[in-house]
Amino acid sequence: MDRRPVFFNLMQIQMPVGALTSIAHRVTGIVLALGVPFGVYLFELSLRDVEAFEQLVEWVRAWPFKVVVVGFVWALAHHLLAGVRHLLSDIDVGSRLLHARRSAWIVNVSAATIALLAAGALV
Amino acid sequence: MLVFVVVVLLHFVFDPPRSHGAWQGWVSKPEVGVAILVFFGALLVHAWVGLRDVILDYVQPVAVRATVLALLGFALVALGVWVAGILWRIPA
């Protein structure tokens, strides 16, 4: 039996930036996957007929919809960038701690920047 | 998928579809339709790999795990059929 002490209070653990990037990669992946059926539904609406298309355009102009879109843009940007970072690690690019930390920061900041750009474009 | 996302984004920035007809016309181009199918194929396979890893991490009992994985597989296949059906129904 494994009797090592376990300490999982996430509020007290000081997590390195790589851990945050990694966790966010998983969370954004789940969120994006759950979003796929809704995306397919909107895709179907957009092609169904003129009325459905106009209805969709109306929705896109409403701010609650824009907030959701910006959220998904952030999730997609983070997931893509973190995924590329993981692929690079797999081929031993940037695996050393200093570089890994730096690229984790780059991923987190770039994803937030892309989300802000999307917010600016949608306002 | 990265290339697809960037290309669609550029299309929406530089030549946004302003009407149902324009949008339908763009999607019904063979190269766009094929790109959408390939993208969704890759997306659903990727969703399978990613969510399977998540399920294997958090769902331990074998029976529950098998059930959840089966439901996931069924849902992903259904999504693929749905997308193919949407593209199929676009009048040429």
Backbone of each chain as ProteinMPNN parsed JSONL, in Angstrom:
{"seq_chain_A": "MDRRPVFFNLMQIQMPVGALTSIAHRVTGIVLALGVPFGVYLFELSLRDVEAFEQLVEWVRAWPFKVVVVGFVWALAHHLLAGVRHLLSDIDVGSRLLHARRSAWIVNVSAATIALLAAGALV", "coords_chain_A": {"N_chain_A": [[0.825, -1.209, 0.0], [0.394, 2.244, -0.713], [1.548, 4.646, 1.311], [2.221, 7.281, 1.326], [2.134, 10.713, 2.332], [-0.6, 12.795, 1.336], [-1.266, 15.829, -0.137], [-3.547, 17.992, -1.141], [-4.631, 20.558, -1.215], [-5.69, 22.899, -3.217], [-5.822, 25.602, -2.911], [-3.717, 26.297, -1.362], [-1.434, 25.261, -2.466], [1.422, 26.328, -4.116], [1.49, 26.912, -7.365], [3.624, 26.213, -10.128], [4.105, 28.119, -13.17], [3.98, 26.513, -15.424], [2.336, 24.431, -14.606], [-0.132, 25.684, -14.369], [-0.571, 26.398, -17.04], [-0.717, 23.867, -18.155], [-2.925, 22.706, -16.808], [-4.892, 24.485, -17.636], [-4.874, 23.859, -20.298], [-6.072, 21.364, -20.326], [-8.605, 21.937, -19.204], [-9.615, 23.849, -21.053], [-9.716, 22.224, -23.268], [-11.736, 20.384, -22.605], [-13.902, 22.155, -22.36], [-14.027, 23.197, -24.977], [-14.635, 20.857, -26.398], [-17.164, 20.298, -25.337], [-18.423, 22.431, -26.45], [-18.628, 21.849, -29.126], [-21.046, 20.473, -30.148], [-22.883, 22.618, -29.953], [-21.697, 24.434, -31.652], [-21.933, 23.048, -34.085], [-24.686, 23.025, -34.281], [-25.219, 25.787, -34.61], [-23.922, 26.146, -37.019], [-25.532, 24.581, -38.667], [-27.943, 26.039, -38.48], [-27.108, 28.404, -39.732], [-27.019, 27.698, -42.343], [-29.507, 26.78, -42.994], [-31.914, 28.322, -43.875], [-32.877, 31.572, -45.201], [-34.216, 32.985, -43.151], [-33.368, 31.706, -40.778], [-30.664, 32.279, -40.934], [-30.683, 35.097, -40.73], [-31.724, 35.312, -38.163], [-29.631, 34.217, -36.709], [-27.618, 36.102, -37.215], [-28.723, 38.203, -35.815], [-28.547, 37.202, -33.178], [-25.763, 37.074, -32.927], [-25.18, 39.72, -32.729], [-26.008, 40.384, -30.215], [-24.988, 41.169, -26.869], [-24.636, 39.146, -24.797], [-24.115, 36.855, -26.265], [-21.776, 37.612, -27.547], [-20.036, 37.711, -25.377], [-19.836, 35.003, -24.728], [-18.677, 34.096, -27.092], [-16.17, 35.398, -27.017], [-15.145, 34.121, -24.782], [-14.904, 31.488, -25.784], [-13.103, 31.971, -27.842], [-10.843, 32.634, -26.343], [-10.461, 30.156, -25.042], [-9.961, 28.474, -27.231], [-7.684, 29.707, -28.369], [-5.849, 29.468, -26.244], [-5.763, 26.677, -25.953], [-4.811, 25.831, -28.456], [-2.266, 27.125, -28.59], [-0.992, 26.131, -26.27], [-1.065, 23.482, -26.934], [0.64, 23.367, -29.171], [2.945, 24.073, -27.83], [3.254, 21.812, -26.18], [3.684, 19.885, -28.155], [6.119, 20.754, -29.166], [7.69, 20.337, -26.892], [7.625, 17.597, -26.904], [9.334, 16.957, -28.985], [11.623, 17.711, -27.83], [12.126, 20.439, -27.845], [12.656, 23.316, -26.094], [12.47, 22.089, -23.573], [13.938, 22.405, -21.292], [13.932, 23.766, -17.992], [13.95, 26.606, -17.643], [13.339, 27.56, -20.214], [10.926, 26.251, -20.622], [9.323, 27.404, -18.666], [9.305, 30.022, -19.58], [8.035, 29.735, -22.098], [5.574, 28.849, -21.233], [4.577, 31.107, -19.965], [4.455, 32.739, -22.214], [2.476, 31.432, -23.714], [0.21, 31.717, -22.003], [-0.071, 34.518, -21.82], [-0.259, 35.282, -24.523], [-2.627, 33.99, -25.334], [-4.507, 35.33, -23.775], [-4.171, 37.854, -24.854], [-5.062, 37.458, -27.486], [-7.732, 36.89, -26.952], [-8.529, 39.374, -25.963], [-8.161, 40.938, -28.256], [-10.125, 39.784, -29.855], [-12.364, 40.518, -28.375], [-12.201, 43.274, -28.703], [-12.599, 43.432, -31.459], [-15.212, 42.607, -31.654], [-16.783, 44.403, -30.297]], "CA_chain_A": [[0.0, 0.0, 0.0], [1.112, 3.506, -0.775], [1.166, 5.432, 2.494], [2.814, 8.612, 1.31], [1.132, 11.751, 2.63], [-1.165, 13.454, 0.172], [-1.701, 17.19, 0.193], [-4.16, 18.45, -2.38], [-5.386, 21.8, -1.088], [-5.255, 23.706, -4.361], [-5.749, 27.015, -2.53], [-2.457, 26.554, -0.66], [-0.289, 24.842, -3.257], [1.929, 27.369, -5.025], [1.735, 26.163, -8.596], [4.464, 26.85, -11.139], [3.329, 28.591, -14.315], [3.76, 25.381, -16.33], [1.19, 23.658, -14.125], [-1.341, 26.433, -14.731], [-0.758, 26.254, -18.478], [-1.107, 22.485, -18.42], [-4.297, 22.526, -16.324], [-5.768, 25.255, -18.515], [-4.967, 23.126, -21.558], [-7.072, 20.315, -20.136], [-9.929, 22.544, -18.995], [-10.09, 24.431, -22.306], [-10.036, 21.118, -24.165], [-13.069, 19.866, -22.246], [-14.885, 23.198, -22.697], [-14.162, 23.256, -26.438], [-15.327, 19.643, -26.848], [-18.575, 20.458, -25.006], [-18.968, 23.461, -27.324], [-18.746, 21.381, -30.52], [-22.44, 20.292, -30.6], [-23.519, 23.927, -30.119], [-21.136, 24.991, -32.878], [-22.537, 22.363, -35.238], [-26.073, 23.496, -34.363], [-25.193, 27.125, -35.2], [-23.538, 25.937, -38.418], [-26.729, 24.112, -39.368], [-28.859, 27.185, -38.573], [-26.606, 29.407, -40.675], [-27.199, 27.224, -43.717], [-30.852, 26.223, -43.196], [-32.611, 29.202, -44.816], [-32.571, 32.988, -44.995], [-34.728, 33.412, -41.841], [-32.475, 31.191, -39.734], [-29.412, 33.033, -41.05], [-30.91, 36.429, -40.162], [-31.879, 35.111, -36.721], [-28.291, 33.991, -36.186], [-26.931, 37.4, -37.255], [-29.278, 38.958, -34.689], [-27.936, 36.663, -31.957], [-24.343, 37.431, -32.863], [-25.081, 41.132, -32.368], [-26.379, 40.559, -28.81], [-23.746, 41.092, -26.099], [-24.354, 37.879, -24.091], [-23.522, 35.938, -27.238], [-20.395, 38.052, -27.761], [-19.239, 37.305, -24.216], [-19.57, 33.571, -24.892], [-17.728, 33.942, -28.206], [-14.83, 35.776, -26.543], [-14.711, 33.024, -23.915], [-14.47, 30.361, -26.613], [-11.876, 32.39, -28.537], [-9.753, 32.464, -25.383], [-10.247, 28.722, -24.832], [-9.344, 27.915, -28.442], [-6.327, 30.257, -28.503], [-4.994, 28.856, -25.228], [-5.616, 25.246, -26.224], [-3.938, 25.701, -29.633], [-0.891, 27.516, -28.283], [-0.447, 25.178, -25.306], [-0.872, 22.227, -27.664], [1.881, 23.502, -29.947], [4.041, 24.034, -26.85], [3.449, 20.41, -25.788], [4.285, 19.166, -29.287], [7.538, 21.134, -29.207], [8.344, 19.618, -25.79], [7.749, 16.188, -27.294], [10.536, 16.775, -29.8], [12.731, 18.248, -27.047], [12.369, 21.871, -28.012], [12.198, 24.085, -24.933], [12.131, 21.24, -22.435], [14.648, 22.842, -20.087], [12.976, 24.444, -17.122], [13.885, 28.042, -17.894], [12.609, 27.767, -21.465], [9.559, 25.756, -20.447], [8.598, 28.437, -17.91], [9.121, 31.19, -20.437], [7.023, 29.449, -23.116], [4.278, 28.768, -20.551], [4.119, 32.497, -19.833], [4.114, 33.238, -23.557], [1.173, 30.846, -24.067], [-0.87, 32.314, -21.205], [-0.237, 35.936, -22.155], [-0.718, 35.389, -25.916], [-4.035, 33.586, -25.406], [-5.288, 36.433, -23.211], [-4.108, 38.95, -25.822], [-5.944, 37.113, -28.604], [-9.106, 37.052, -26.468], [-8.79, 40.816, -25.894], [-8.315, 41.388, -29.636], [-11.452, 39.337, -30.296], [-13.34, 41.374, -27.691], [-12.145, 44.571, -29.369], [-13.164, 43.319, -32.806], [-16.644, 42.333, -31.587], [-17.521, 45.51, -29.673]], "C_chain_A": [[0.86, 1.26, 0.0], [0.638, 4.384, 0.373], [1.804, 6.812, 2.5], [1.744, 9.641, 1.63], [0.673, 12.434, 1.346], [-1.663, 14.83, 0.596], [-2.237, 17.835, -1.067], [-4.976, 19.725, -2.211], [-4.897, 22.797, -2.147], [-5.127, 25.186, -4.004], [-4.387, 27.325, -1.908], [-1.227, 26.124, -1.451], [0.132, 25.993, -4.166], [2.315, 26.681, -6.323], [2.66, 26.909, -9.538], [3.643, 27.163, -12.379], [3.036, 27.459, -15.305], [2.555, 24.552, -15.926], [-0.113, 24.349, -14.518], [-1.637, 26.293, -16.217], [-1.287, 24.871, -18.821], [-2.555, 22.225, -18.004], [-5.27, 23.259, -17.243], [-5.929, 24.549, -19.861], [-6.05, 22.048, -21.464], [-8.474, 20.904, -20.01], [-10.475, 23.117, -20.304], [-10.449, 23.334, -23.305], [-11.426, 20.572, -23.894], [-14.146, 20.868, -22.653], [-15.126, 23.237, -24.204], [-14.939, 22.044, -26.948], [-16.826, 19.763, -26.556], [-19.233, 21.496, -25.919], [-19.242, 22.972, -28.734], [-20.208, 21.182, -30.952], [-23.15, 21.621, -30.822], [-23.01, 24.596, -31.393], [-21.757, 24.37, -34.11], [-23.977, 22.828, -35.417], [-26.13, 24.881, -35.027], [-24.831, 27.045, -36.681], [-24.75, 25.503, -39.238], [-27.728, 25.25, -39.56], [-28.43, 28.148, -39.67], [-26.865, 28.992, -42.115], [-28.64, 26.825, -44.03], [-31.654, 27.044, -44.205], [-32.317, 30.653, -44.439], [-33.006, 33.432, -43.598], [-33.788, 32.973, -40.721], [-31.163, 31.958, -39.744], [-29.545, 34.41, -40.401], [-31.038, 36.36, -38.642], [-30.51, 34.985, -36.053], [-27.502, 35.296, -36.133], [-27.41, 38.265, -36.085], [-28.652, 38.52, -33.364], [-26.498, 37.14, -31.812], [-24.168, 38.882, -32.443], [-25.396, 41.371, -30.891], [-25.15, 40.333, -27.92], [-23.562, 39.799, -25.309], [-23.685, 36.86, -25.012], [-22.052, 36.295, -27.463], [-19.49, 37.629, -26.607], [-18.854, 35.832, -24.341], [-18.531, 33.348, -25.99], [-16.309, 34.281, -27.759], [-14.279, 34.69, -25.622], [-14.192, 31.848, -24.722], [-13.213, 30.706, -27.412], [-10.677, 32.214, -27.605], [-9.43, 30.97, -25.233], [-9.517, 28.115, -26.03], [-7.903, 28.402, -28.589], [-5.393, 29.584, -27.507], [-4.713, 27.4, -25.566], [-4.664, 25.012, -27.41], [-2.481, 25.979, -29.266], [-0.244, 26.525, -27.308], [-0.195, 23.83, -25.985], [0.395, 22.254, -28.49], [3.083, 23.437, -29.016], [4.327, 22.59, -26.42], [4.101, 19.606, -26.906], [5.775, 19.48, -29.37], [8.304, 20.428, -28.083], [8.593, 18.163, -26.168], [8.98, 15.949, -28.163], [11.722, 17.516, -29.17], [13.101, 19.681, -27.384], [11.82, 22.575, -26.773], [11.814, 23.236, -23.741], [12.845, 21.687, -21.157], [13.795, 23.828, -19.319], [12.833, 25.931, -17.447], [13.043, 28.325, -19.144], [11.155, 27.348, -21.339], [8.719, 26.795, -19.704], [8.295, 29.622, -18.795], [8.006, 30.919, -21.455], [5.64, 29.328, -22.487], [3.705, 30.17, -20.365], [3.665, 33.039, -21.177], [2.731, 32.728, -23.975], [0.049, 31.565, -23.327], [-1.148, 33.755, -21.621], [-0.776, 36.088, -23.584], [-2.195, 35.047, -26.032], [-4.926, 34.707, -24.876], [-5.318, 37.602, -24.186], [-5.052, 38.704, -26.989], [-7.405, 37.293, -28.195], [-9.475, 38.535, -26.408], [-8.984, 41.397, -27.294], [-9.7, 41.02, -30.162], [-12.532, 40.211, -29.674], [-13.387, 42.73, -28.371], [-12.809, 44.536, -30.732], [-14.688, 43.188, -32.757], [-17.449, 43.505, -31.035], [-18.123, 46.432, -30.734]], "O_chain_A": [[1.913, 1.317, 0.636], [-0.515, 4.813, 0.41], [1.918, 7.444, 3.551], [0.584, 9.476, 1.253], [1.446, 12.623, 0.407], [-2.395, 14.963, 1.576], [-1.47, 18.188, -1.963], [-5.914, 19.961, -2.972], [-3.856, 23.437, -2.001], [-4.427, 25.939, -4.682], [-3.947, 28.475, -1.919], [-0.113, 26.556, -1.158], [-0.687, 26.561, -4.889], [3.315, 25.966, -6.393], [2.502, 28.115, -9.732], [2.605, 26.545, -12.613], [1.985, 27.441, -15.945], [1.835, 24.03, -16.777], [-1.071, 23.703, -14.943], [-2.785, 26.097, -16.618], [-2.176, 24.716, -19.658], [-3.32, 21.607, -18.745], [-6.33, 22.737, -17.588], [-6.985, 24.627, -20.489], [-6.834, 21.849, -22.392], [-9.416, 20.421, -20.639], [-11.641, 22.908, -20.639], [-11.378, 23.493, -24.097], [-12.202, 20.327, -24.818], [-15.173, 20.492, -23.219], [-16.268, 23.303, -24.66], [-15.796, 22.175, -27.822], [-17.66, 19.393, -27.383], [-20.443, 21.456, -26.141], [-20.004, 23.601, -29.47], [-20.591, 21.668, -32.016], [-23.932, 21.755, -31.763], [-23.769, 25.236, -32.121], [-22.075, 25.069, -35.072], [-24.446, 23.006, -36.541], [-26.972, 25.128, -35.89], [-25.372, 27.789, -37.499], [-24.972, 25.985, -40.349], [-28.29, 25.421, -40.642], [-29.254, 28.645, -40.438], [-26.923, 29.838, -43.007], [-28.973, 26.559, -45.185], [-32.032, 26.538, -45.261], [-31.598, 30.922, -43.477], [-32.278, 34.161, -42.924], [-33.452, 33.756, -39.832], [-30.609, 32.258, -38.687], [-28.679, 34.848, -39.644], [-30.534, 37.224, -37.923], [-30.259, 35.557, -34.993], [-26.808, 35.576, -35.156], [-26.621, 38.963, -35.449], [-28.277, 39.35, -32.536], [-26.067, 37.552, -30.736], [-23.141, 39.246, -31.869], [-25.089, 42.439, -30.362], [-24.361, 39.424, -28.174], [-22.42, 39.365, -25.15], [-22.807, 36.104, -24.594], [-21.194, 35.417, -27.557], [-18.34, 37.241, -26.812], [-17.708, 35.453, -24.097], [-17.627, 32.525, -25.847], [-15.361, 33.56, -28.072], [-13.091, 34.373, -25.672], [-13.157, 31.272, -24.387], [-12.359, 29.848, -27.636], [-9.63, 31.713, -28.014], [-8.266, 30.573, -25.29], [-8.574, 27.34, -25.865], [-7.007, 27.616, -28.895], [-4.286, 29.177, -27.861], [-3.574, 26.94, -25.48], [-3.821, 24.115, -27.373], [-1.584, 25.196, -29.578], [0.906, 26.126, -27.493], [0.761, 23.127, -25.657], [1.146, 21.279, -28.512], [4.106, 22.836, -29.344], [5.485, 22.187, -26.307], [4.957, 18.757, -26.656], [6.594, 18.593, -29.612], [9.429, 19.973, -28.287], [9.614, 17.574, -25.812], [9.597, 14.886, -28.099], [12.678, 17.894, -29.848], [14.252, 20.088, -27.226], [10.641, 22.435, -26.45], [10.927, 23.611, -22.974], [12.393, 21.372, -20.056], [13.043, 24.615, -19.894], [11.719, 26.45, -17.518], [12.167, 29.19, -19.145], [10.26, 28.0, -21.876], [7.565, 27.043, -20.053], [7.19, 30.165, -18.78], [7.132, 31.763, -21.657], [4.64, 29.661, -23.122], [2.515, 30.4, -20.576], [2.636, 33.707, -21.279], [1.919, 33.479, -24.515], [-0.941, 31.973, -23.933], [-2.301, 34.164, -21.756], [-1.646, 36.923, -23.833], [-2.938, 35.725, -26.742], [-5.971, 35.002, -25.455], [-6.343, 38.267, -24.339], [-5.756, 39.612, -27.433], [-8.22, 37.782, -28.977], [-10.592, 38.915, -26.758], [-9.856, 42.241, -27.505], [-10.363, 41.82, -30.822], [-13.492, 40.6, -30.34], [-14.464, 43.282, -28.596], [-13.495, 45.48, -31.124], [-15.381, 43.6, -33.687], [-18.653, 43.599, -31.271], [-18.779, 47.417, -30.396]]}, "seq_chain_B": "MLVFVVVVLLHFVFDPPRSHGAWQGWVSKPEVGVAILVFFGALLVHAWVGLRDVILDYVQPVAVRATVLALLGFALVALGVWVAGILWRIPA", "coords_chain_B": {"N_chain_B": [[-5.76, 21.45, -38.438], [-5.167, 23.802, -37.194], [-4.373, 25.331, -39.415], [-6.806, 25.389, -40.818], [-8.457, 26.819, -39.024], [-7.151, 29.301, -39.044], [-7.384, 30.033, -41.761], [-10.201, 30.193, -42.092], [-10.736, 32.211, -40.267], [-9.332, 34.374, -41.446], [-10.838, 34.596, -43.782], [-13.27, 35.445, -42.693], [-12.518, 37.888, -41.704], [-11.593, 39.391, -43.908], [-13.414, 39.005, -45.993], [-16.207, 38.94, -45.087], [-19.122, 36.877, -44.904], [-22.007, 38.354, -45.943], [-24.603, 37.777, -46.438], [-27.173, 35.23, -46.479], [-27.102, 33.864, -48.89], [-24.506, 34.395, -49.896], [-22.936, 33.182, -47.947], [-23.828, 30.509, -48.072], [-23.042, 29.997, -50.67], [-20.264, 30.117, -50.426], [-19.689, 27.992, -48.643], [-20.587, 25.888, -50.17], [-18.729, 25.526, -52.114], [-16.547, 23.13, -53.531], [-13.894, 22.82, -52.485], [-14.042, 24.106, -50.03], [-16.046, 22.668, -48.703], [-14.851, 20.105, -48.562], [-12.638, 20.781, -46.984], [-13.964, 21.469, -44.609], [-15.095, 19.003, -43.908], [-12.764, 17.422, -43.566], [-11.599, 18.884, -41.496], [-13.545, 18.548, -39.42], [-13.475, 15.79, -39.165], [-10.824, 15.422, -38.204], [-11.08, 16.944, -35.896], [-13.001, 15.526, -34.379], [-11.727, 13.063, -33.988], [-9.586, 13.989, -32.494], [-10.966, 14.989, -30.285], [-11.86, 12.588, -29.266], [-9.416, 11.321, -28.493], [-8.483, 13.19, -26.578], [-10.631, 13.469, -24.668], [-10.883, 10.814, -23.951], [-8.47, 10.384, -22.579], [-8.935, 12.098, -20.41], [-11.164, 10.87, -19.242], [-10.062, 8.363, -18.585], [-8.372, 9.199, -16.598], [-10.052, 10.132, -14.528], [-12.296, 8.495, -14.208], [-12.6, 5.629, -12.626], [-13.805, 3.0, -11.974], [-14.28, -0.004, -13.766], [-16.617, -0.783, -15.204], [-18.198, 1.551, -15.286], [-16.418, 3.213, -16.568], [-16.163, 1.965, -19.089], [-18.776, 2.282, -20.001], [-19.038, 5.093, -20.108], [-17.04, 5.726, -21.975], [-18.07, 4.402, -24.195], [-20.44, 5.843, -24.608], [-19.326, 8.314, -25.221], [-17.95, 7.725, -27.609], [-20.114, 7.062, -29.239], [-21.478, 9.523, -29.268], [-19.609, 11.156, -30.56], [-19.413, 9.976, -33.094], [-22.031, 10.394, -33.917], [-22.044, 13.191, -34.081], [-20.29, 13.545, -36.225], [-21.779, 12.371, -38.313], [-23.913, 14.124, -38.315], [-22.709, 16.585, -39.144], [-21.83, 15.826, -41.715], [-24.31, 15.382, -42.86], [-25.408, 17.974, -42.832], [-23.746, 19.275, -44.682], [-24.289, 17.743, -46.888], [-26.92, 18.394, -47.475], [-26.857, 20.942, -48.528], [-27.912, 22.885, -51.211], [-26.56, 22.465, -54.428]], "CA_chain_B": [[-6.863, 22.175, -37.799], [-4.665, 25.166, -36.996], [-4.444, 26.0, -40.722], [-8.226, 25.599, -41.104], [-8.944, 27.902, -38.164], [-6.57, 30.566, -39.506], [-7.957, 30.368, -43.068], [-11.59, 30.633, -41.891], [-10.659, 33.502, -39.589], [-8.946, 35.373, -42.449], [-11.983, 34.775, -44.667], [-14.282, 36.238, -41.992], [-12.025, 39.247, -41.502], [-11.407, 40.136, -45.152], [-14.558, 38.873, -46.89], [-17.238, 38.314, -44.26], [-20.363, 36.584, -45.62], [-22.993, 39.32, -45.483], [-25.961, 37.292, -46.67], [-27.312, 33.783, -46.471], [-26.68, 33.356, -50.193], [-23.045, 34.445, -50.006], [-22.41, 32.18, -47.01], [-24.109, 29.196, -48.638], [-22.205, 29.85, -51.853], [-18.879, 29.834, -50.025], [-19.594, 26.654, -48.06], [-20.883, 24.842, -51.158], [-17.547, 25.278, -52.951], [-16.023, 21.813, -53.175], [-12.693, 22.842, -51.642], [-14.438, 24.493, -48.672], [-16.758, 21.531, -48.119], [-13.871, 19.066, -48.222], [-11.854, 21.27, -45.846], [-14.809, 21.374, -43.418], [-15.193, 17.581, -43.544], [-11.468, 16.986, -43.032], [-11.446, 19.541, -40.198], [-14.386, 17.909, -38.405], [-12.931, 14.451, -38.933], [-9.669, 15.566, -37.311], [-11.558, 17.473, -34.615], [-13.685, 14.481, -33.605], [-10.694, 12.103, -33.558], [-8.847, 14.666, -31.438], [-11.839, 15.02, -29.105], [-11.835, 11.229, -28.728], [-8.145, 11.104, -27.796], [-8.386, 14.06, -25.418], [-11.622, 13.144, -23.637], [-10.556, 9.47, -23.465], [-7.442, 10.555, -21.544], [-9.553, 12.696, -19.226], [-12.018, 9.843, -18.621], [-9.191, 7.342, -17.972], [-7.795, 9.778, -15.387], [-10.986, 10.424, -13.442], [-13.334, 7.471, -14.043], [-11.805, 4.432, -12.356], [-14.488, 1.687, -12.042], [-14.2, -0.489, -15.153], [-17.922, -0.785, -15.882], [-18.583, 2.939, -15.532], [-15.469, 3.719, -17.548], [-16.533, 1.42, -20.402], [-20.038, 2.903, -20.41], [-18.808, 6.497, -20.466], [-16.278, 5.736, -23.226], [-18.976, 4.001, -25.286], [-21.317, 6.989, -24.863], [-18.52, 9.333, -25.889], [-17.735, 7.298, -28.992], [-21.4, 7.179, -29.941], [-21.768, 10.948, -29.452], [-18.693, 11.727, -31.555], [-19.829, 9.476, -34.416], [-23.278, 11.091, -34.255], [-21.683, 14.546, -34.501], [-19.724, 13.443, -37.573], [-22.891, 12.128, -39.245], [-24.685, 15.373, -38.353], [-21.994, 17.543, -39.996], [-21.875, 15.333, -43.096], [-25.681, 15.602, -43.324], [-25.58, 19.412, -43.096], [-23.057, 19.596, -45.939], [-24.973, 17.001, -47.953], [-28.208, 19.018, -47.812], [-26.704, 22.244, -49.187], [-28.16, 22.782, -52.66], [-25.325, 22.763, -55.154]], "C_chain_B": [[-6.451, 23.627, -37.563], [-4.779, 25.963, -38.293], [-5.897, 26.339, -41.061], [-8.766, 26.796, -40.311], [-8.44, 29.247, -38.674], [-7.203, 30.995, -40.83], [-9.395, 30.885, -42.909], [-11.622, 32.01, -41.233], [-10.337, 34.613, -40.585], [-10.115, 35.655, -43.394], [-13.025, 35.685, -44.005], [-13.828, 37.676, -41.778], [-12.062, 40.031, -42.819], [-12.604, 40.057, -46.1], [-15.721, 38.232, -46.145], [-18.506, 38.061, -45.059], [-21.483, 37.47, -45.087], [-24.431, 38.873, -45.728], [-25.969, 35.772, -46.638], [-26.793, 33.19, -47.773], [-25.172, 33.305, -50.335], [-22.407, 33.348, -49.152], [-22.59, 30.768, -47.582], [-23.225, 28.931, -49.864], [-20.775, 29.485, -51.498], [-18.751, 28.4, -49.524], [-19.794, 25.57, -49.125], [-19.75, 24.671, -52.172], [-16.945, 23.947, -52.535], [-14.822, 21.878, -52.232], [-13.036, 23.222, -50.2], [-15.138, 23.329, -47.976], [-15.812, 20.426, -47.687], [-13.051, 19.484, -47.005], [-12.653, 21.143, -44.552], [-14.902, 19.919, -42.959], [-13.891, 17.076, -42.927], [-11.25, 17.577, -41.643], [-12.263, 18.82, -39.13], [-13.936, 16.486, -38.117], [-11.782, 14.508, -37.936], [-10.113, 16.018, -35.929], [-12.174, 16.369, -33.752], [-12.706, 13.409, -33.138], [-9.903, 12.7, -32.389], [-9.67, 14.721, -30.154], [-11.87, 13.637, -28.446], [-10.56, 11.006, -27.913], [-8.095, 11.911, -26.495], [-9.349, 13.666, -24.312], [-11.398, 11.733, -23.094], [-9.503, 9.572, -22.362], [-8.043, 11.117, -20.261], [-10.386, 11.65, -18.489], [-11.157, 8.783, -17.922], [-8.569, 7.869, -16.679], [-8.793, 9.807, -14.233], [-12.049, 9.36, -13.229], [-12.639, 6.124, -13.876], [-12.569, 3.112, -12.494], [-14.653, 1.241, -13.5], [-15.542, -0.373, -15.885], [-18.351, 0.633, -16.244], [-17.718, 3.514, -16.639], [-15.86, 3.258, -18.957], [-17.801, 2.089, -20.916], [-19.815, 4.336, -20.902], [-18.052, 6.593, -21.789], [-17.175, 5.381, -24.413], [-19.906, 5.152, -25.653], [-20.572, 8.08, -25.63], [-18.322, 8.974, -27.362], [-18.992, 7.463, -29.823], [-21.687, 8.648, -30.26], [-20.885, 11.54, -30.549], [-19.058, 11.262, -32.965], [-21.094, 10.2, -34.869], [-22.986, 12.51, -34.739], [-21.13, 14.544, -35.919], [-20.818, 13.252, -38.617], [-23.71, 13.399, -39.435], [-24.021, 16.372, -39.315], [-22.065, 17.115, -41.461], [-23.258, 15.587, -43.687], [-25.934, 17.055, -43.665], [-24.968, 19.762, -44.444], [-23.773, 18.95, -47.122], [-26.211, 17.732, -48.437], [-28.077, 20.384, -48.489], [-26.977, 22.081, -50.675], [-26.923, 23.24, -53.426], [-25.466, 24.059, -55.96]], "O_chain_B": [[-7.252, 24.551, -37.704], [-5.22, 27.113, -38.291], [-6.188, 27.438, -41.532], [-9.443, 27.666, -40.86], [-9.195, 30.217, -38.734], [-7.525, 32.168, -41.014], [-9.766, 31.89, -43.515], [-12.43, 32.865, -41.596], [-10.979, 35.664, -40.58], [-10.358, 36.804, -43.765], [-13.591, 36.57, -44.646], [-14.656, 38.582, -41.679], [-12.5, 41.181, -42.854], [-12.792, 40.95, -46.926], [-16.176, 37.143, -46.496], [-18.934, 38.929, -45.82], [-21.868, 37.358, -43.923], [-25.37, 39.524, -45.271], [-24.931, 35.119, -46.752], [-26.13, 32.153, -47.774], [-24.614, 32.322, -50.822], [-21.466, 32.677, -49.577], [-21.668, 29.953, -47.585], [-22.732, 27.822, -50.075], [-20.146, 28.661, -52.162], [-17.835, 27.675, -49.914], [-19.249, 24.472, -49.01], [-19.804, 23.766, -53.005], [-16.837, 23.653, -51.345], [-14.73, 21.092, -51.289], [-12.411, 22.732, -49.26], [-14.865, 23.035, -46.812], [-15.942, 19.875, -46.594], [-12.792, 18.679, -46.111], [-12.107, 20.759, -43.518], [-14.802, 19.633, -41.766], [-13.902, 16.393, -41.903], [-10.786, 16.895, -40.729], [-11.746, 18.511, -38.056], [-14.001, 16.023, -36.978], [-11.751, 13.76, -36.959], [-9.599, 15.545, -34.915], [-11.909, 16.284, -32.553], [-12.829, 12.898, -32.025], [-9.592, 12.007, -31.421], [-9.136, 14.524, -29.062], [-11.901, 13.528, -27.221], [-10.624, 10.553, -26.77], [-7.717, 11.391, -25.445], [-8.951, 13.538, -23.154], [-11.68, 11.466, -21.926], [-9.627, 8.919, -21.326], [-7.709, 10.673, -19.163], [-10.326, 11.551, -17.263], [-11.471, 8.355, -16.812], [-8.271, 7.095, -15.769], [-8.427, 9.537, -13.089], [-12.656, 9.319, -12.159], [-12.151, 5.542, -14.845], [-12.033, 2.173, -13.083], [-15.105, 2.007, -14.351], [-15.601, 0.074, -17.03], [-18.807, 0.89, -17.358], [-18.206, 4.209, -17.531], [-15.885, 4.054, -19.896], [-17.906, 2.424, -22.096], [-20.32, 4.741, -21.949], [-18.373, 7.432, -22.631], [-17.064, 5.969, -25.489], [-20.145, 5.42, -26.83], [-21.107, 8.686, -26.559], [-18.504, 9.811, -28.246], [-18.949, 7.939, -30.957], [-22.088, 8.981, -31.375], [-21.353, 12.329, -31.37], [-19.019, 12.046, -33.914], [-21.227, 10.574, -36.034], [-23.604, 12.981, -35.693], [-21.452, 15.421, -36.721], [-20.797, 13.884, -39.673], [-24.144, 13.72, -40.541], [-24.682, 16.934, -40.189], [-22.327, 17.934, -42.342], [-23.383, 15.958, -44.854], [-26.592, 17.357, -44.661], [-25.584, 20.456, -45.253], [-23.854, 19.524, -48.208], [-26.536, 17.713, -49.624], [-29.069, 20.931, -48.971], [-26.358, 21.246, -51.335], [-26.323, 24.268, -53.112], [-24.524, 24.47, -56.637]]}, "name": "protein", "num_of_chains": 2, "seq": "MDRRPVFFNLMQIQMPVGALTSIAHRVTGIVLALGVPFGVYLFELSLRDVEAFEQLVEWVRAWPFKVVVVGFVWALAHHLLAGVRHLLSDIDVGSRLLHARRSAWIVNVSAATIALLAAGALVMLVFVVVVLLHFVFDPPRSHGAWQGWVSKPEVGVAILVFFGALLVHAWVGLRDVILDYVQPVAVRATVLALLGFALVALGVWVAGILWRIPA"}
